[in-house]
């Protein structure tokens, strides 16, 4: 009876006596972030048959058995507990050794390394630890889709910096300078880049470091694709003179070690920043799963050959798709990192979304429209080449035929 | 052997039908180089044969495969060469290996029925003069061959589109 009365008195009468619509309960900053554009495309594509997907953002390799076996063995032995908040000491040591050996970086595993639930959590922690409401976060785009919404959730202001095909989608010091204001605080650097495949060499990073120093910025360097660099060796931004303490290095096991589902990431940086990130991490997730940490130790200590074999295979398929795209008439700059090609479809007159949707419906090939990756992505497609050579060639053939119908 | 040739061999071992043009693109070299390397390796019998890996258990006309451990006396001055030849010339014999350890030759035999294989061993293999003993092991199930897991548990479980 009482319920009935409440309902009749309430303004918009809703179920179960609620006086507000559900949307009214939601936090404003969550409502302010748009749903992921990739999600929309996923809904369109998922469930359809005979589709070749070049839309996948993860390796086509299953995690090498020796990493999986290490995790299975540890589960059998009953290692199912929490670990220390920052991650198992042995794993932090393995990460520090690995970063030293591969990229010449030196971090103290006790104070400067934090194990996270995927590199995504590390990005979230870094931005939450650094961004005050009103602070501007500089994000070179096109880029991976998480930086801008996380910034918004922190109350920060997103300043997208468009990278351009004529610069091979690299960040130029001029573009960075043009975006600076007195409120600029954080610069995100994600090279090798998803979706463009762009990398930045030491010579190209040095002038960026100069601007960072001049304007007293802090850098969140998402280097999850570091090992997937096909022209020379990856240069970590933190390895540049004076940049170590200005950089939060974010990386993880997902891409190079084919460990996406394990959610194994890490962050390295100045002890005060890592301590601040650890504070959030210990209240929100406590620690990363122990079985994933055990697998990561095995991967870092004994998985280099497996990793290098996979990287070589990506490189072979990279050459195949770039040549193939050019052969069917899609201009494509040479992606030198990650596992994506980013061809232009501007000359077709279609928008990225129109092209991707028609390509899916008419030719049964799924790609991700470039516009979902932010500024400068319109007119391009992200094509993942983490697919077998046979399927890649079949997909290229289908795209070629589709182009002729336009 | 140079690095390029090793890479060509690795690609062909995985997929013997890859055309030289594709291999050339994948390895970032010109097609002529790949064609010449393959031709040369065929000529030198580095590449011996192109075939298919078949899961015969899925074919109605199933086959019986046995591995036979053979102990034998080597011949003076010729070791096991002559006896190995006497064995491998039979078409039923699919492979012959000289082994370290408790026996000398490992012989793989393929036949239509169990009886056919057993009769080959008793009538052809065992009577060879220098053969001392044979032990026959029938293969009941092949889980993995040539690096391929037959009942693939993995497949592609990835989401069709992900960031």
Interface residues (C-beta under 8 A of the other chain):
Chain A: X36 X38 X41 X42 X45 X46 X51 X53 X55 X56 X57 X58 X60 X62 X144 X145 X146 X194 X316 X317 X319 X320 X323 X324 X366 X368 X389 X390 X393
Chain B: X11 X15 X18 X22 X25 X26 X27 X28 X154 X156 X158 X159 X160 X161 X162 X163
